[in-house]
Amino acid sequence: MYSRSKELFERAQLSIPGGVNSPVRAFRQVGGTPLFIKKAKGAYLFDEDNNRFIDYIASWGPMILGHAHAPVVEAICERAQHSTSYGAPTELEIQMAELIISMVPNVDLIRMVSSGTEACMSAIRLARGYTGRNKIIKFEGCYHGHADSFLVKAGSGLATFNIQTVPGVTAGVANDTLTCAYNSLAAVQQLVYDNKDEVAAIIIEPVAGNMGCILPAPGFLEGIRALCDEAGIVLIFDEVMTGFRLAPGGAQQRFGIDADLVTYGKVIGAGMPVGAFGGKREIMECIAPLGQVYQAGTLSGNPIAMIAGYTLLTELKNNPNIYTELDAKTETLHKGLNTALQNCGMPFQINRLGSMISVHFSDHPVVDFATAAACDIESFKRYFHHMLQQGIYLPPSAYESWFLNNALTKEDIAHTVAATQTFTP
Ligand SMILES: *Cc1c(COP(=O)(O)O)cnc(C)c1O
């Protein structure tokens, strides 16, 4: 069934470390051979053996309207005729910035980069430059990309591979990153108190998506907002997953809370390598060439990447029904999985917000990294392979959120539920 993928994986390992260009793709947590993808259209992926899969990864978010979405593909092709990069400003970059600002009212200025990692890394540098302080607070199990400062209790791929400390990250850098449990407001308050006037920023995924999907407890984000105001700390919402996914204005809009800086990635580039960070004018003005905090990128604002993102975001802005539809589809899936998994007779938890959802095999609510890590990974592994056999492609790790795309049909969701129904642990 996967013979060509097997062959390609063997060959890939001869020239690429572990055969992949990003670790979770290697299927290490779930075992087996990673699928090599030939093409995708709408809600479906096709591998090199011509198997078809219903896709619940959506390239980890960007394909919110499905793969090879015609307006995006056409815009890319047309733009590519006029060269793929200039290293000089274009009007398109202004249009992109104006569009984002129109969708996210508390963003005054925004700078484009080429990945979510770069966006978060730059936001932290900026917060440090702005406050003149060194330390940052992040939450256990939150992933903010692979910059040195963030590789401390970083969820996602690191959790998948059980990596505790990362060789190559110096103690000096790691020591400036303070961590505490997601959803523990008292613990954050204590950290800020213990490090009075030393904390530059608190960075958080407003809905965590890198330890499965984990929702902020009522009052948690509000409490952090108040704490940052009190202590002069820059609040950074990492909306690389949630931005333009949970609402046109992301988690900020969904929860009605304004961060000081916001980072974007994934959906913002429609599948092209794009990230961005933006926020309050006073802070953003510290960035070069206005200020002394240096940040740059040869391919930042790349025209092909910009036209892809611009085309997708325009559609998301002009058609807010997309969010209602996505939410309804995800709710249908949630209800269906809930019933189907009850038949399997093993304890499970389903967490969901908007079009982000995950299944954890556990009898305890999953509210932070400790409770996510206490789940039954073996059962997830069997569930993953059971679903794959039924033509359903879930994230190959229990520490990842699923992302729904709006090309999914009722039948796709019904098939996913029916496949779950036949899962025997
Ligand atoms: C994916 C992700 C990142 C990193 O983005 P890359 O484009 O992979 O560098 C950062 N933060 C969050 C919340 C993410 O999900």
The ligand as a MOL file (V3000), in Angstrom:
LIG
                    3D

  0  0  0     0  0            999 V3000
M  V30 BEGIN CTAB
M  V30 COUNTS 15 15 0 0 0
M  V30 BEGIN ATOM
M  V30 1 C 4.2600 26.5510 13.8130 0
M  V30 2 C 4.3910 27.4760 14.9550 0
M  V30 3 C 5.4870 28.3460 15.0770 0
M  V30 4 C 6.6740 28.2750 14.1600 0
M  V30 5 O 6.3690 28.6140 12.8620 0
M  V30 6 P 7.3500 28.1140 11.6780 0
M  V30 7 O 6.7750 28.7560 10.4590 0
M  V30 8 O 7.2840 26.6260 11.6900 0
M  V30 9 O 8.6990 28.6170 12.0020 0
M  V30 10 C 5.4730 29.2690 16.0920 0
M  V30 11 N 4.4490 29.3490 16.9510 0
M  V30 12 C 3.3760 28.5240 16.8760 0
M  V30 13 C 2.2630 28.6750 17.8380 0
M  V30 14 C 3.3430 27.5440 15.8970 0
M  V30 15 O 2.3030 26.7080 15.8530 0
M  V30 END ATOM
M  V30 BEGIN BOND
M  V30 1 1 1 2
M  V30 2 1 2 3
M  V30 3 2 2 14
M  V30 4 1 3 4
M  V30 5 2 3 10
M  V30 6 1 4 5
M  V30 7 1 5 6
M  V30 8 2 6 7
M  V30 9 1 6 8
M  V30 10 1 6 9
M  V30 11 1 10 11
M  V30 12 2 11 12
M  V30 13 1 12 13
M  V30 14 1 12 14
M  V30 15 1 14 15
M  V30 END BOND
M  V30 END CTAB
M  END
